[in-house]
């Protein structure tokens, strides 16, 4: 395992989130294409600040580390602290919390059941995919565990078939990137041990390789969101290009770019992330430490 890829994966998520937040909720074609990390946007963030994508990912990362493994109850308790107190937020309150996450947290508070995600197809948002990196990082040495815990991590807030399939698939892609795979085509599994039916089948068929930008939709729907992020990664040649391509799809731009940033960061490594992005990234040092601890690779003091 390469520590630079682990750092790149988690920092890449946060950088993608911070870049895309500038044009979140703005349709493609209604803004000047981004060429850098800028700040601003709906939530009036400072350059380098991020939204719920990163906050939830850091809660998940900390839970895996502190519990030395997967604990759904602990994860939901941390998500609740974020929602209630602004824990791991760049503000004193959560920034950009999605309605599916809200509904799951309310169910959790009422029932105490940590796997509170709805399995309705109408709740197939990208809120579990956007935060997924820590699961792939913590279990990177065991692909079977990566897929299993990716699905379980989704079920805390998103239990639809599309969400589970997309999280399992993307976790395996991340695991291959973290393991050092340099052939882009070899990152994508052909015959996973889980179902990818309906709309999710187009991910397995790797339709993103052949789409033009006009055919890609950066929406909040998990299948479209993953397809858009993979399209941006596949059709570019650097971390910066990939994240900007994802963000410039507009709409749910922060999440599309955060998903793409996870993969691009794992594939290209932390040194490929623009240094001026990392210099202004909110809590970059803390994110780096979490990435190192998730890697479970001995590092020099």
C-alpha positions in Angstrom: 0.0 0.0 0.0 1.2 3.5 -0.9 0.6 6.1 1.8 0.5 8.9 -0.9 -2.5 7.3 -2.4 -4.3 7.1 0.9 -3.6 10.7 1.6 -4.7 11.6 -1.9 -7.9 9.7 -1.5 -9.2 11.5 1.5 -7.7 14.9 0.7 -9.0 14.5 -2.8 -12.5 14.0 -1.5 -12.3 17.2 0.5 -10.7 19.2 -2.4 -13.4 18.0 -4.8 -16.0 19.1 -2.3 -14.4 22.5 -1.8 -14.1 23.1 -5.6 -17.6 21.9 -6.5 -19.3 23.8 -3.7 -18.8 27.1 -5.6 -21.4 26.0 -8.3 -23.5 23.6 -6.3 -27.2 23.7 -7.4 -26.3 25.8 -10.5 -27.2 24.1 -13.8 -24.5 23.6 -16.3 -24.2 26.4 -18.8 -25.4 29.0 -16.3 -21.9 29.7 -14.8 -18.5 30.5 -16.1 -16.6 27.2 -16.0 -14.4 26.8 -13.0 -10.6 26.8 -13.5 -9.6 26.8 -9.8 -10.8 26.5 -6.2 -12.6 29.7 -5.4 -15.1 29.5 -2.5 -18.4 31.2 -2.4 -21.5 29.5 -3.8 -24.8 29.0 -2.1 -23.3 28.5 1.4 -20.8 31.5 1.0 -17.9 29.3 1.9 -14.3 30.6 2.2 -11.9 29.2 -0.4 -10.9 25.7 0.8 -14.0 25.1 3.0 -16.2 22.1 2.3 -19.7 20.8 2.9 -21.5 17.7 4.2 -19.6 15.3 1.9 -16.4 15.9 3.8 -18.0 16.2 7.2 -19.6 12.8 7.0 -16.5 11.2 5.5 -14.4 12.5 8.4 -17.0 11.2 10.9 -16.9 7.8 9.2 -13.1 7.8 9.2 -12.8 8.7 12.9 -15.4 6.0 13.8 -13.4 3.3 11.9 -10.2 4.3 13.5 -11.5 4.7 17.1 -13.6 1.5 17.0 -10.9 -0.4 15.1 -13.5 -1.5 12.6 -17.0 -1.1 11.5 -19.6 0.0 14.2 -22.8 1.3 12.6 -24.1 2.7 15.9 -20.9 4.7 16.6 -21.1 6.0 13.0 -24.7 7.2 13.4 -23.9 8.8 16.8 -21.1 10.8 15.1 -23.3 11.8 12.2 -25.9 13.0 14.8 -23.2 15.1 16.5 -22.4 16.6 13.2 -26.1 17.3 12.5 -26.8 18.6 16.0 -23.5 20.4 16.9 -21.6 21.0 13.7 -19.1 18.3 14.6 -16.5 18.0 11.8 -18.2 20.9 10.0 -16.5 24.1 8.8 -19.2 26.0 10.6 -20.9 25.7 13.9 -23.7 23.9 12.1 -23.9 21.3 9.3 -23.4 22.6 5.8 -25.5 21.1 3.0 -27.2 18.2 4.8 -29.4 16.2 2.4 -33.0 15.3 3.1 -32.4 11.5 2.9 -29.7 11.8 5.6 -32.0 14.0 7.7 -34.8 11.4 7.5 -32.4 8.6 8.5 -31.0 10.5 11.5 -34.5 11.2 12.7 -35.4 7.5 12.4 -32.2 6.6 14.3 -33.0 9.0 17.1 -36.5 7.6 17.4 -35.7 3.9 17.2 -32.0 3.5 18.1 -31.6 1.4 15.0 -28.3 2.5 13.3 -29.2 0.9 9.9 -31.9 3.5 9.3 -31.6 4.2 5.6 -34.8 3.8 3.6 -34.8 1.1 0.9 -37.3 3.0 -1.3 -36.0 3.6 -4.8 -37.2 7.2 -4.3 -34.3 7.7 -1.8 -31.5 6.7 -4.1 -29.4 9.8 -3.5 -25.6 10.0 -3.5 -25.2 10.8 0.2 -23.5 7.5 1.1 -21.3 7.4 -2.0 -19.9 10.9 -1.3 -18.4 9.8 2.0 -17.3 6.3 1.1 -13.5 6.7 0.9 -12.7 5.7 4.6 -14.3 2.3 4.2 -12.2 1.5 1.1 -9.1 2.8 2.9 -9.6 1.0 6.2 -10.4 -2.4 4.5 -8.1 -1.9 1.5 -6.2 -5.2 2.2 -9.3 -7.3 1.8 -11.5 -6.7 -1.3 -14.3 -8.9 0.0 -14.5 -6.8 3.2 -14.4 -3.6 1.2 -17.5 -4.5 -0.7 -19.4 -5.9 2.3 -18.7 -2.9 4.5 -19.4 -0.4 1.7 -22.9 -1.7 1.5 -23.3 -1.7 5.3 -22.0 1.8 5.5 -24.6 2.9 3.0 -27.4 1.3 4.9 -27.0 3.7 7.8 -28.6 6.4 5.7 -29.3 5.0 2.2 -30.5 1.4 1.7 -32.0 1.4 -1.8 -30.7 -1.3 -4.2 -29.0 1.4 -6.4 -27.2 2.9 -3.4 -25.9 -0.4 -2.2 -24.7 -1.5 -5.7 -23.0 1.8 -6.5 -21.2 1.9 -3.1 -20.0 -1.6 -3.4 -18.8 -1.1 -7.0 -17.1 2.2 -6.2 -15.4 0.8 -3.1 -13.8 -1.9 -5.2 -12.6 0.7 -7.7 -11.1 2.7 -4.9 -9.5 -0.4 -3.4 -7.7 -1.1 -6.7 -6.5 2.4 -7.0 -5.2 2.4 -3.4 -3.5 -0.9 -4.0 -1.4 0.7 -6.8 -3.2 -0.2 -10.0 -1.9 2.1 -12.7 -4.0 0.9 -15.7 -7.2 2.9 -15.6 -9.1 0.2 -17.4 -8.1 -2.4 -14.8 -9.6 -0.3 -12.0 -13.2 -1.3 -13.0 -14.5 -4.8 -12.0 -16.3 -6.8 -14.8 -18.0 -9.5 -12.6 -18.5 -8.3 -9.1 -20.1 -10.7 -6.5 -23.2 -8.5 -6.0 -26.1 -7.5 -8.2 -26.0 -4.4 -10.4 -29.4 -4.5 -11.9 -31.6 -1.8 -13.5 -30.0 1.6 -13.9 -26.9 0.5 -12.0 -26.1 -1.9 -14.8 -24.8 0.9 -16.9 -22.1 1.5 -14.4 -21.0 -2.2 -14.7 -21.2 -1.8 -18.5 -18.8 1.2 -18.2 -21.0 3.4 -20.3 -19.1 6.4 -19.0 -16.2 5.6 -21.2 -18.1 6.4 -24.4 -20.3 9.4 -23.3 -19.8 12.9 -24.3 -20.1 15.7 -21.8 -23.6 16.6 -23.0 -24.8 13.1 -22.1 -23.5 13.2 -18.5 -25.7 14.4 -15.7 -24.2 15.5 -12.4 -27.4 15.0 -10.4 -28.1 13.9 -6.9 -29.3 10.4 -8.1 -26.6 7.9 -7.1 -26.3 6.2 -10.5 -26.0 9.4 -12.4 -23.7 10.9 -9.8 -21.3 7.9 -10.0 -21.4 7.8 -13.7 -20.6 11.5 -13.9 -17.7 11.2 -11.5 -16.2 8.2 -13.4 -16.7 10.0 -16.7 -14.7 13.0 -15.4 -11.9 10.7 -14.1 -11.8 8.6 -17.3 -11.7 11.4 -19.8 -8.9 13.5 -18.1 -5.2 13.0 -17.3 -4.6 14.6 -13.9 -6.2 15.1 -10.6 -6.9 18.8 -11.2 -8.5 18.2 -14.6 -10.7 15.4 -13.3 -12.1 17.4 -10.4 -12.7 20.5 -12.5 -14.4 18.4 -15.1 -16.7 16.9 -12.5 -17.5 20.3 -10.8 -18.2 21.9 -14.2 -21.1 19.5 -14.8 -23.0 21.7 -12.3 -26.1 20.8 -10.3 -24.8 18.6 -7.4 -21.3 19.7 -8.3 -19.7 19.4 -4.9 -20.7 15.7 -4.6 -19.8 14.8 -8.2 -16.4 16.4 -7.6 -16.0 14.8 -4.1 -16.7 11.3 -5.6 -14.3 12.0 -8.5 -11.8 13.4 -6.1 -11.7 10.2 -4.0 -10.7 8.2 -7.0 -8.5 10.7 -8.7 -6.7 11.2 -5.4 -6.2 7.5 -4.8 -5.0 7.0 -8.4 -2.7 10.0 -8.9 -1.6 10.4 -5.2 -1.5 13.4 -2.9 1.4 15.0 -4.8 -0.8 15.4 -7.8 -3.3 17.6 -5.9 -2.4 21.3 -6.6 -0.4 22.6 -3.7 -2.3 25.8 -3.5 -5.5 23.8 -3.0 -4.0 21.9 -0.1 -2.5 25.1 1.4 -6.0 26.6 1.8 -8.0 23.4 2.4 -9.8 23.6 5.7 -8.3 21.2 8.3 -6.0 19.7 5.8 -3.6 18.6 8.5 -6.3 16.8 10.4 -7.5 15.1 7.2 -4.0 14.0 6.4 -3.6 12.4 9.9 -6.9 10.6 9.5 -5.8 9.3 6.1 -2.5 8.0 7.6 -4.3 6.3 10.4 -6.8 4.7 8.0 -3.9 3.4 6.0 -2.6 1.5 9.0 0.9 1.8 7.5 3.8 2.5 9.9 5.1 6.0 9.4 8.2 7.7 10.7 7.7 10.0 13.7 
